[in-house]
């Protein structure tokens, strides 16, 4: 594992790092930034009561979240990641066992989907990877601000009216609210965990 860890945290925000890492990992490898689906399943079921909802997974990586949601009945999941190496591995891995899932090589800052075509979008740590640049967390570089705003812009564009954006992160509200508070939407923030807190941001369009 140590040979695939980045030398600097900011490498988490580069496509080159992830392509290299996914090329080294086996198809059966998985990595989850935060809690497993079992830990948040009740919340997901509450927020997405209709299991036929069209769900966009932003920066899916090789997390088990998509497959666990699929196995829980959410069959209409569209996975995106900007690593083509990863997408091909995941497409092959799940082709027979989860044939209805889609896999697309795509940058979350420039989604290729039509407006208003998803009911739900989920980000589990992907925006965080864009925030790893060396800088004062209270005053992030303009590139970080632009990247995060572009992600949220794109998410709100592809969500249908009444859709929901679910963002799971360790990032505290004073570092994240600036990107998520948007006109015409509502923002709900839930603090989860006990000894070590993480946050669920829920943007309703």
URCORCOR-V573388 format. One record per backbone hydrogen bond with DSSP energy under -1.0 kcal/mol. CO is the residue of the C=O (numbers start at 1). NH is the residue of the N-H. E is the energy in kcal/mol with one decimal. If there is no record, write none. Layout:
CO_NH_E ; CO_NH_E
This chain:
1_4_-1.7 ; 8_11_-1.9 ; 9_12_-2.1 ; 10_13_-1.6 ; 11_14_-2.0 ; 14_18_-1.4 ; 15_19_-2.8 ; 16_20_-2.2 ; 17_21_-2.5 ; 18_22_-3.1 ; 19_23_-1.9 ; 20_24_-1.3 ; 21_25_-1.7 ; 26_29_-1.6 ; 37_41_-1.4 ; 40_44_-2.5 ; 41_45_-2.8 ; 42_46_-1.8 ; 43_47_-2.7 ; 44_48_-2.8 ; 50_53_-1.8 ; 54_119_-1.9 ; 54_120_-2.0 ; 55_78_-3.3 ; 56_122_-2.8 ; 57_80_-2.0 ; 60_63_-1.4 ; 64_68_-2.6 ; 65_69_-2.5 ; 66_70_-2.7 ; 67_71_-2.5 ; 69_74_-2.4 ; 70_73_-1.9 ; 73_75_-1.4 ; 75_77_-1.2 ; 76_55_-2.8 ; 77_102_-2.2 ; 78_57_-3.0 ; 79_104_-2.5 ; 80_60_-2.9 ; 81_106_-1.8 ; 83_87_-2.2 ; 84_88_-2.2 ; 85_89_-1.7 ; 86_90_-2.7 ; 87_91_-2.7 ; 88_92_-2.1 ; 89_93_-2.5 ; 90_94_-2.2 ; 94_98_-2.5 ; 98_101_-1.4 ; 102_79_-2.7 ; 104_81_-1.6 ; 107_110_-2.3 ; 118_160_-2.9 ; 119_164_-2.0 ; 120_56_-2.7 ; 121_166_-3.2 ; 122_58_-2.8 ; 123_168_-2.7 ; 125_129_-1.2 ; 128_131_-1.6 ; 136_139_-1.5 ; 141_145_-2.0 ; 142_146_-2.8 ; 143_147_-2.6 ; 144_148_-2.5 ; 145_149_-2.3 ; 146_150_-2.5 ; 147_151_-2.0 ; 148_152_-2.1 ; 149_153_-2.8 ; 150_154_-2.5 ; 151_155_-2.6 ; 152_156_-2.7 ; 153_157_-1.7 ; 154_158_-2.1 ; 155_159_-1.4 ; 157_116_-2.2 ; 158_117_-1.4 ; 158_118_-2.1 ; 160_163_-2.5 ; 163_205_-2.4 ; 164_121_-2.1 ; 165_203_-2.7 ; 166_123_-2.8 ; 167_201_-3.0 ; 169_199_-3.8 ; 172_175_-2.2 ; 173_177_-2.9 ; 176_179_-1.7 ; 177_181_-2.5 ; 182_185_-1.6 ; 186_204_-2.5 ; 188_202_-3.0 ; 190_200_-2.8 ; 192_198_-1.9 ; 198_192_-3.3 ; 199_169_-2.4 ; 200_190_-2.7 ; 201_167_-2.6 ; 202_188_-2.4 ; 203_165_-3.1 ; 204_186_-1.9
